[in-house]
């Protein structure tokens, strides 16, 4: 048996490599009364989940749940709580009897106004969904560009329409008036 020469707590094999001694080895050498001569390091064997089949939800259930979520979102965006609590008229009229679709006050609205605003917000979110789907067609540039342009057009037109509705409600003149 050959004896290993120890230099400052390290064996000769590890003396040439700076920082090669683990914390556990340093603690074991300096505090033999706490850790003892042998420390058992447990080995954890994790199961291999790559071989296990994943649970796939059938597509109709996914589609149906997405439709339900979007329907609930649409109903909430119409301001259903406001409509139930305040009981506003469905449509207004001016003194001359002409229909009025937008209420002139920022804190009040007609039922039709809430439905139109909710439809515009829904179309805007559809534009963002189209932007996301355009990123999936990386290898088919023509389709990706068409979807991207359609999404941008939806977002911009709904944004302009909503801004027009808000400016009309607060009484600011727009280029359409």
Secondary structure, DSSP 4 states (H G I P E B T S, - for coil): -PPPPEETTEEHHHHTSTT-S-HHHHHHHH-HHHH-S-----------TTSSPPP---HHHHHHHHHHHHHHHHHHHTTHHHHHHH---SSEE-TTS-EE-S-SSTT---HHHHHHHHHHHHHHHHHHHHHHHHTT-SS-HHHHHHHHHHHHHHHHHHHHHHHHHHHHHHT---TT-
